[in-house]
Amino acid sequence: MADRNPVKRYPEFMILAVICLVVLYAPLLVVMGYSFNASQSITVWGGFSWRWYEDVFFGLEASKFRTAAWNSVTIATMAATASTVVATAAAVGMVRGGAFRGKAISFGMLSMPIIVPEIVTAVATLIFFSAIGFTLGYSSILVAHIVFCIPFAYFPISARLEGIEGFYEEAAQDLYAGRWQVFRHVLFPLMAPGILAGFLLAFIISLDDFIITNFIKGAGVETLPTAIFGAVKQGIKPNIMALSTIMLLLSLVLVSVSYLLGRIGLDQGRGRPDKDG
């Protein structure tokens, strides 16, 4: 009988995986640990303290961080909402639209923001906005975030839609439901876990983005990632570690919720009734 898990025959893979995990996550653990450091030093442990978290909310730079956080949250909310609407329409067209001319090209265009290096997207967006005379600032960040968040919302939604059998819609049409009624009362509720997962993923991608935002934000507009970068240029302080830890934990929570919603959608798809049942 063939070995169903041939990776076990290569223990070097486990060693390489452990090394990669340590390199990726050890710095994050160090940042989280020193965010509770009572000392102002970022290398010398002075005891456990919440002082730097208090400094984030009530310290000298608190107003700057609050403004940046408000910009980040509002932009991420609007960008995730708009991109999810576009991604939902695109998923319905791509998955339920059958074969049509240019389908492969359309899929490639949807995937482009993920494939193209983010620095290239940032430079291209800046050049485009400058060419059309679009003022850089809050609006330019929002437009750019909507565009590059679309594929991140699209893939969870399309994956959920592909797991929904067509006979649900056929049954509704047999009962004289129109296309909008089929989508509203049948397809949309079944797609809801995927849509919400796509929204949360787009939200966290927008919230955490730095490269594109830093290129097109203009003067006087900051988001949390750019505010952190600006503060770090003046020297790494423990309050930056505390703020980074808050953002990291928020990202982990949202990504976990998005994953669980995706799993719920898959479980519902596996438990769907049989056509003949």
C-alpha angles and dihedrals in degrees: 000000000000119000107257092198106042092164088079088067089065108059089174087076090062092051091049091047092052091049091050092048092050092049091048101043107025092078090051091052090049091052091048092048096049092046084076093049114125091206124083088229117098092208105038118071112226101174136282118308142154091211096112093051088052088049091055091058102031107017132103093277095042095103091052092050092046092053092047091047091050091051091048095048096044094045092046092049095050094040092049092047095049094042091048091053091050092043092050092052090046092049092051090049095045098042102032098028095079122213116338137161112276096019093129091048091049091052090049091052091050091051095044098093089057095045099044115078110258093234089058091050090049094051093044092049092049092050092047094049090047092049094053094040096244110165113241115235140077094339094050091052091050094050093047092047092050091054099048094040093059097084092046089056093039101060099056090045095048091045090054092046092051088057093057114091117230094232091081090064092040091055091051091049090050086058089055097257115158123231094263091047090050091052095043100044103027115018101036096053090049091048094046098100091051093045092051091046090051091049093051092047092050090047094054093044090054093043093052100040116122112155100057092037093051091054098048106027096097124206122323097014120106136175123196095266093049091044090053091048091051091050092048091055087065091052134293111276129184092247088063088055090051092049091047090051091052091052091046093052092046090051092049092051094049094044090049092050090048090051093048091050089051090051090050089054092050092048090051089050092052091049095050116129120261118254092242095039 
